[in-house]
Amino acid sequence: GHVTVIDFEDFNLTQMPLYDESTLALSLYNAAPNSVKSHLSHELRACMEGGAGEFPYDVRVVEGLILYHLLTRLGHWSLGIKRRPYRQWLLSILDQFSHNPKMLFPS
């Protein structure tokens, strides 16, 4: 009655809370066709609902974790030619987020 995703690509990359949930949300949003694409904030909330119960949920903390996630993904991990389009997309998300931190978790 449920789906479990096991992804070993980032295994032991970081112990930051909600890192895997952020990865899943970004991947789902990026891979969705335009005809069914919602808002990235919707994907983040949906993917984080379970993991957020492990520590006191505070939007400002989660925004910081998302920033950490984006910066980590834009490091060495994304430098290959194969990941260039995804890196550019992440850079655009980071740019939008830096101008409007509330874009991912509007009130």
Summary of the structure (lengths in Angstrom):
residues: 107
radius of gyration: 13.7
end to end distance: 32.4
largest distance: 40.5
contacts: 250
relative contact order: 0.15
helix: 62%
strand: 0%
